[in-house]
């Protein structure tokens, strides 16, 4: 299923657009999406540990504008927001 990852804050450096698209398996979780983003960062910004730390410390927001944890199941194609920490924390 296709997930449109909306980029906010420092994560906007990941793309010239304000989003990225990922294809995930059915019933994937935010943890699965986070791993896909980490793979994207490694492939496109080789060795950039700051970007990896950014992804690892970011929160995610569902289509309903709720903050969701790594165990949140993505059950349909939708938009998910990545919300990096502000001011380093």
N, C-alpha and C positions, 0 to 999 in steps of 0.2 A: 504494500500500500504506500501511496505517496504522502510524505509529510513535508509541509512547507515550514521551515524553521525561520521565524522572524528574528532578525538580529537587532539587538539593542545595545547601547553603550559601546564599550570597547570591542564587542564581538562584531561590530560593523566593519572592522578591518578585515574580516574573513572574506568579504565579497564586495564588488562594486555595486551590486544590488543590495537592497535592504533585507534579503532573505537568501537561504540556501534550500535546496530540495534534496530529500533523501528517500530512498525506497527501502521500507522496512518489511519484515515478515509480519503476517497477521498476529495480533495479540502481543506485539512487542511492548516493552516498557520504556520508561524514560531512561533507565540505565542502559538499555540497548541503543537508544538514540544518542546518549552521551558518548558511548563507545564509537558509534559511527562518526560523530563529530570529531572525536580524537583521531580517528583514522584519517579523516579529511584534513585535519590540521597537519598531521605527520606527512601526508602526501603532498600538500601544497605549501607548507611552511617548515620544511625539514629542519629539525633541531631547535625549533622555537619553543623552548620550555615555558616561556611566559604565556603563550597562547594555550598550551596544554593546561597550565595551572588555572588559567581563566575559565576554561571549559569545566575543569574539575570542581571549581568553587562556585560555579553559576547555579542560579535557581532556574526553574522552568515554569512556564505559565501555560495553562490549558486554553482552549478556545473560549471557554467560559470565564476567562480572566481569573482563574484560581491558581495559586501556587501549588505545584504538584511535586511529590517526592519521586525518588528513583523507582519505587515499586508501582507507580501509576501505570495502568495498562492503557495503551493506545489501541482503540478498537475499530477505528475508522480513519479514512483519509481526513486530515485536518491541519490546521495551523497550530504550531506550538512556538511559544516565544522563549528565547534564552535571555536571561537577565543576569548579567555579570554583577559582581559586587561593586559598590561605588566607594571610591576612596581607599581601595585596598582591603576592605573588610566586610 
